[in-house]
Amino acid sequence: MTTMNEDHNRPDAAQDSPDRAPAVQMFAIYIDAPAEKIWEAITSSEFTNRFGYGGDIEMDLTPGGAMRDLTTAEMKEMGMGDVAATGTILEVDPPRRLVQTWSAVWHDEPETTLTYEITEYPGNACCLTLTHDCTGAPNTAQDVRGGGDAGAGGGGWPWVLSSLKTLLETHRVMSGAGA
């Protein structure tokens, strides 16, 4: 998976350190699946329960519609409530682009913006690019960049996207992923 940092043009980019996650993070992964299947996987509970950290998703796929990532039984045992993240749908262009706000309930930070872009190539292979603009939300940026213990919630978007790829290409749940 490719991870890109778009912060190099920010006025405060020089203040970044290896311990501080960039405000805008971009992740790209190639998946051997048609765009429609990837779209379905990121927008329906049939799939969201089986990759990443699991849990149902509620999405009104119209601009202004609500989004809620619901917690799993395991998350609730760790002290979380019923909802892990909330947001508002900003832009919908199935199966190519979805833009939404995103707010992790465990942080008291401003909403962030999450953009999914799916580019399909001949033969149904696709590149899924996820851009997460966490400007003003440094704790969220730290969480979503990944690199930590995925079993303890530290895998971030790299963990989520890798497990999505595994599910769509092999039809099995990646070890430790899903609900």
N, C-alpha and C positions, 0 to 999 in steps of 0.2 A: 504494500500500500504506500502511496505517495502522500507525504504530509508537507504542506507548504505554509509558509508564514508570509502573510501579506502586510505585515507591520512595517516593512522597511521604509515606507513613505510617511509614516506617522511622525509628527514633530517630536514626540517623546520616545521614539524608537531607541535612541541611544541609552535610555534608562533601563531597557530590558536586560534581564540577566538570565542565566541558565535556570534559575529557580522560579522565575516569573514567566507564566504562560503568555504568549502573544494574544492581543485582544482579538485579532481576526485570524481564524485558523481555517485551513482548507485541507480536506482529505479527499483523495481520489483513489478509486479501486475499480479494477476491471472485473466484470462478472459475466460468465458465460450463460446468459439468460436474456430473453427478450425484454425490452423496455416495459411492456405492459406487466410482466411478472414482477419486475423490480418495483414498479409503481404500486402494485397490489400489496407487495410485501411491506412497504413502508407506510401504507395507509389503512391496513386492515388487521384486526385482532387475530384473524386466522393465522397470520404470520408473526406478528409482533410478540406473541406468546412464545415463539420458538427460537428467537435469536436475541442477541444482546442480553439485557437484563430481564427480558420477558415482560409480561403484563399486557393487559388489554389496552387498546387505544380507542379513544372516542374522537372522531373528526367530522366536522361539518365542512365538507370540501367546497365551500363557497367563500369568496372574499368577505371577511368579517365574521366568519364562522368560528366556533370555539374548537379547541383541541385540548384533550386531557390524556396524559399517559398515566394509567392506573398502576398501582403497586401490586406486587405479588404477595403471597402469604409469607414468603421468606423475608421480604422487605418489611412487612408489618411486624414480624417477630423481632426485627432490629429496631423497632420503635417508630417507623414511618406511619403516616396516616394512609388514607385510601388513594391519594393522588401524589404522583412523583413529580410531574411537570405539567404546566398549563401553557396555553398560548392562544393566539388568534391567527387564523388563516389570512394571509395578505394577497397571495397570488396563486392561481391554480391553472396549469396547462398540462393536463394528462396526456401522455405519460412522460412528459419531458421536464417539467419544472414545478416545484412546490416551494413557496416562500411562506414562512410563518414566524410569529414571535415564539419565544420559548423561555420559560422561567422555571428553574428548579425550585421546588417548594422548600428545600432545606437551606436555601440562601435568601437573605433579605437584600436582594440586589435588583436593579432595573431589569426589565425584560431584555432579552437578547434576540437576535434575528438568525434564523436557521434557513438555509437555502439548499434544496436538493436539485441537482441538474443531472438528467440522464441523457447520455449521448449514445445512440445506437449505431453500430457499424454493420457492414454486410456480414451475414451469417448469424445474426442475433446477438453477438457479443456487445456488451455495453460498458461504458465508463460511467460510474456513478460518482459525481463530485458533490461533496457536502461542504458548504462554507458556513461556519458559525462565527458571527460577529458578536463578540462578547464585550464590546466597548462599554466601559463603566461597570463591568461585572467581573472583577479579577478572580474571585473565588470560583465562579462558574467556569471561567477560562481555564483555571488550574485543573478542575475536575474533568472537563471534556477533552483535554489534550491527551489523556491516557498515559501509558508508560508505567503505571503502578500495578498492584495486585488486582487483577480483574475480579477475583473471587470476593474481594472486599470492596468492590465498586470502583477500583482505580483504573479500569481499562479504557474508559472514555470512548470517544467515537471510533478510534482504531479497533477496539474490541467489538463494538456494535457492528461495524461494517464488515469486519472479518467473519463474524458469525453469520451475518446475512449472506455473504458470499458462500460460505460453507453450506448453509441451508439450501440456497437456490441451486447450487451446482451438484451437491451430493444427495439432497433430499433427506439429510440427517441433521440433527442438532449438534452443533459444535460442543465438545466437552466443556461443561460448566456453564453453557449458555441457556437462555430461555427459562421459563418458569417450571 
